[in-house]
Amino acid sequence: MQRELVKELKHVSDEWLKHYEKKETVFSQGIFDEKEIIKEDVIIIRDEMDQLKAFLNIIPDFAPGECTYDLIRKTGDAPSGCMDALIIQLVKYAREKKLKYLNLGLVPMAGIEQPENTAERLIRYAYEKIKRFRHYTGLREFKEKYATTWVNKYLIYENDFDLLQLPAALNKVMQFSSR
């Protein structure tokens, strides 16, 4: 990959972070790392003026027959549907590589469909109502357009009060990892 393209990718990434008021959060999604992205396959979208508007980088996935991505970012003025176009191109990429599965990544706190206790109800409330976590709802909706199978990942805890600490723990991880 050319260094000039990496600069363009960085510009799009920085604009995305600013436009959507986000910070890099390494635990739930990747972080833009020039040393890594230069080695990866990247799907890009350019406009008619040859300006880079969106990208997705493909990262190694060590599950047999599986393909996954790390970052999916766009500029504030990117055409609607560009994120969908990136995913569609990723599907094509995976097919060309004879991969059977596409891993769209995690959606934290999205698996509590029917809360069974007070702690789970509070986590569900945080997922739906608290601004810091509400974007996970949109993330799940976006991924559901393509996901035919969801695999829950579980958190083991001793008592309900441990689960109540989850949003605060996620918040600390987000703050720490964005430094």
Secondary structure, 3 states (H helix, E strand, C coil): CCHHHHHHHHHHHHHHHHHCCCCCCCCCCCCCCHHHHCCCEEEEEECCCCCEEEEEEEECCCCCCEEEEEEEEECCCCCCCHHHHHHHHHHHHHHHCCCCEEECCCCCCCCCCCCCCHHHHHHHHHHHHCHHHHHHHHHHHHHHCCCCCCCCCCCCCCCHHHHHCHHHHHHHHHHHHCC
